[in-house]
């Protein structure tokens, strides 16, 4: 039979153990996205139709609406949007400057080593945009020797130059907004990236640009989270499934891209899996 002093000692140790466990669980919950009152979400700020910062400081676009829907399903009371370039997305999460990234963020094997991805919430396709009068560029092979934009932090130019081995002349730019301006000003022959991004720019200036409709890759748009937030990733996937099932995804895609004539998919994409 256990003595009274020993029982007291065991009870004290158990209490300490429970307290430590509860504290540890509290830390884990506070570091994940599910149930947070305020979510800080990184988005694009210069991509019409995807993520665009307006003069009053607010944001609009397909990604903004997707992020808002997911945040509400996660239980957030408020969302703070932060404008990011393509090159700043991993740092935003790794240094815990924010909670989620919803910024035309293609899921790739390299990026999956740095961040966790929910989704994809949409599968876009890489395409090419040229000036309206350009007739000779009909696909990626026609970019040989042509001036092609190399946007910082993007993989799109690599798919042409490195993966397809097409020797285009690369012109550096910080963002796709800069790429489009260079194309408009005659400093480029073509811009290549996801069709949703190009469609947004083309919709703003339909008389200036033409989409080639080459569609030569699949680009799986994921929602980036901290590498260790498995529970949050799974919660985001549940929200994305609901977004398609309740018709929200179809409505948002129609709202932002139907005027361009771009054909969009309205079924739930095959998720990559968390972790």
C-alpha positions in Angstrom: 0.0 0.0 0.0 1.4 3.4 -1.0 2.3 5.7 2.0 0.7 9.1 2.3 3.9 11.1 1.6 4.5 9.1 -1.5 0.9 9.6 -2.7 1.3 13.3 -2.2 4.6 13.3 -4.2 3.0 11.3 -7.0 0.0 13.6 -7.1 2.3 16.7 -7.3 4.3 15.1 -10.1 1.0 14.3 -12.0 -0.2 17.9 -11.5 3.0 19.3 -12.9 2.9 16.9 -15.8 -0.7 17.9 -16.7 0.2 21.6 -16.5 3.1 21.1 -18.8 1.0 19.1 -21.2 -1.7 21.7 -21.2 0.8 24.5 -21.8 2.4 22.7 -24.6 -1.0 22.1 -26.2 -1.8 25.8 -25.8 1.4 26.7 -27.6 0.6 24.3 -30.5 -2.9 25.7 -30.9 -1.8 29.3 -30.9 0.9 28.7 -33.5 -1.7 27.1 -36.0 -4.2 28.9 -38.2 -7.3 27.2 -37.0 -9.4 29.2 -34.6 -7.2 32.4 -34.6 -9.1 35.6 -34.2 -7.0 37.5 -36.7 -5.3 35.9 -39.7 -2.5 37.7 -41.5 -2.5 36.5 -45.1 0.1 37.2 -47.8 -1.4 38.0 -51.3 -0.3 39.5 -54.6 -0.8 43.2 -54.9 -0.3 43.9 -58.6 -2.2 41.2 -60.5 -5.6 42.2 -61.7 -8.2 39.5 -61.2 -5.9 37.6 -58.8 -4.7 40.1 -56.2 -4.7 43.8 -56.7 -4.2 46.6 -54.1 -6.6 49.5 -54.7 -5.8 53.2 -54.1 -7.6 53.0 -50.7 -5.3 50.2 -49.5 -7.8 47.4 -49.8 -7.3 44.4 -52.0 -9.5 42.7 -54.6 -9.3 39.6 -56.8 -10.0 35.8 -57.0 -7.2 35.0 -54.5 -8.5 37.7 -52.1 -12.0 36.2 -52.2 -10.7 32.6 -51.7 -8.6 33.8 -48.8 -11.6 35.5 -47.2 -13.8 32.5 -47.6 -11.1 30.1 -46.0 -10.5 32.5 -43.2 -14.2 32.6 -42.3 -14.4 28.8 -42.3 -11.3 28.7 -40.0 -13.1 30.9 -37.5 -11.2 34.1 -38.0 -12.9 37.3 -37.0 -10.7 39.5 -39.1 -8.2 39.2 -41.9 -5.1 41.4 -42.5 -3.9 41.2 -46.1 -0.2 41.8 -46.8 1.1 42.4 -50.4 3.9 40.1 -51.4 6.1 39.6 -54.4 6.7 36.0 -55.7 10.2 36.0 -54.2 8.9 37.0 -50.7 6.4 34.2 -50.1 8.6 31.6 -48.4 10.2 34.2 -46.2 6.8 35.5 -45.1 5.9 32.1 -43.7 9.4 30.9 -42.6 9.9 34.0 -40.5 6.3 33.9 -39.2 5.5 37.3 -40.6 2.0 35.9 -41.4 -0.2 32.8 -41.2 -1.2 31.9 -44.8 -0.1 32.8 -48.4 -2.8 32.9 -51.1 -0.9 34.4 -53.9 -1.0 32.4 -57.2 1.4 30.1 -55.3 2.2 27.1 -57.5 2.9 23.9 -55.6 6.4 22.6 -56.5 8.6 19.9 -54.9 11.2 22.5 -53.9 8.6 24.8 -52.3 7.2 21.8 -50.4 10.5 21.4 -48.6 10.1 24.9 -47.2 6.3 25.4 -46.5 3.2 23.3 -46.1 0.6 23.4 -48.9 -3.1 23.0 -48.6 -5.0 22.4 -51.9 -4.6 23.1 -54.7 -7.6 25.4 -54.7 -7.3 25.7 -58.5 -5.2 24.2 -61.3 -4.2 26.9 -63.8 -2.2 26.4 -67.0 0.9 28.3 -68.1 0.3 30.4 -71.2 1.9 33.2 -73.2 0.7 36.8 -73.7 2.0 39.0 -76.5 1.1 42.4 -77.9 -2.1 42.5 -80.0 -0.3 42.8 -83.3 2.1 39.9 -82.7 1.2 37.0 -85.0 4.4 34.9 -85.1 4.4 33.6 -81.5 1.9 30.8 -81.3 3.5 28.6 -78.7 6.6 28.2 -76.4 8.8 27.1 -79.3 8.3 30.4 -81.0 10.0 32.1 -78.0 13.4 31.1 -79.3 15.6 34.3 -79.5 12.7 36.4 -78.3 12.8 38.7 -75.3 11.0 37.0 -72.4 10.3 38.3 -69.0 12.0 36.8 -66.0 10.0 37.8 -62.9 11.7 37.6 -59.6 10.8 34.4 -57.6 8.7 32.9 -60.4 9.2 29.5 -62.0 7.4 30.3 -65.3 10.5 31.4 -67.3 12.3 28.3 -66.1 9.7 26.0 -67.7 10.5 27.6 -71.0 14.3 28.1 -70.8 15.4 25.2 -68.6 12.7 22.5 -68.9 11.8 22.9 -72.5 15.4 24.1 -73.5 14.2 27.1 -75.5 16.9 29.8 -75.7 14.8 32.9 -75.1 16.5 36.2 -74.2 15.6 36.8 -70.6 14.7 40.3 -69.3 14.6 40.8 -65.5 11.6 42.3 -63.7 10.5 42.5 -60.1 6.9 41.6 -60.6 4.5 40.5 -63.4 3.1 44.0 -63.3 6.5 45.3 -64.4 6.6 42.5 -67.0 3.3 43.6 -68.5 4.4 47.3 -68.6 7.7 46.3 -70.4 5.6 44.3 -72.9 3.3 47.3 -73.5 6.3 49.6 -73.9 8.1 47.3 -76.4 10.8 46.2 -74.1 9.7 42.6 -74.3 8.2 40.2 -76.9 6.3 38.0 -74.5 5.2 37.3 -71.0 4.6 33.8 -69.9 2.9 32.7 -66.6 -0.4 31.2 -65.5 -3.4 31.8 -67.6 -5.4 33.3 -64.7 -2.8 35.9 -64.1 -2.5 36.7 -67.8 -6.2 36.9 -68.2 -6.5 39.5 -65.5 -4.0 41.7 -67.2 -5.5 41.1 -70.7 -9.0 42.0 -69.4 -7.7 45.4 -68.3 -6.3 46.3 -71.7 -8.0 44.0 -74.3 -6.9 46.2 -77.2 -3.3 46.0 -76.2 -2.6 42.2 -75.6 -3.4 38.8 -77.0 -3.3 35.5 -75.1 -1.7 32.7 -77.3 -3.8 29.9 -75.6 -0.9 27.5 -75.6 -1.7 26.0 -72.1 1.5 24.0 -71.9 1.8 23.2 -68.1 -0.4 22.5 -65.1 0.0 25.0 -62.3 -1.4 23.8 -59.0 -2.3 26.9 -56.8 -1.8 26.0 -53.2 -2.4 27.9 -49.9 0.9 28.1 -48.1 1.2 27.6 -44.3 4.0 27.2 -41.8 5.8 23.9 -42.4 4.7 22.4 -39.1 1.0 23.4 -39.2 -0.5 20.0 -40.3 -3.8 20.5 -38.5 -4.2 23.9 -40.1 -3.5 22.5 -43.5 -6.2 19.8 -43.1 -8.6 22.5 -41.9 -7.9 24.6 -45.0 -8.5 21.6 -47.2 -11.9 21.0 -45.6 -12.7 24.7 -46.2 -11.7 24.4 -49.9 -13.8 21.3 -50.4 -16.8 23.2 -49.0 -16.0 26.1 -51.3 -16.5 23.9 -54.3 -19.4 22.0 -52.9 -21.5 25.1 -52.0 -21.0 26.7 -55.4 -18.7 29.5 -54.2 -15.7 28.5 -56.3 -17.8 28.5 -59.5 -19.3 31.9 -58.7 -15.9 33.5 -57.9 -14.3 32.0 -61.1 -17.2 33.4 -63.2 -17.0 36.8 -61.5 -13.3 37.3 -62.1 -12.6 35.5 -65.4 -15.8 34.9 -67.4 -15.4 38.3 -69.2 -12.1 37.1 -70.7 -13.6 34.0 -72.3 -11.2 31.8 -70.3 -12.6 28.4 -69.6 -12.3 27.5 -66.0 -12.7 24.2 -64.1 -15.4 24.1 -61.4 -14.8 20.7 -59.8 -12.7 20.1 -56.6 -9.0 19.6 -57.6 -7.1 16.6 -56.4 -5.4 17.7 -53.1 -1.7 17.1 -52.6 -1.9 16.0 -49.0 -0.6 17.8 -45.9 2.8 17.4 -44.4 
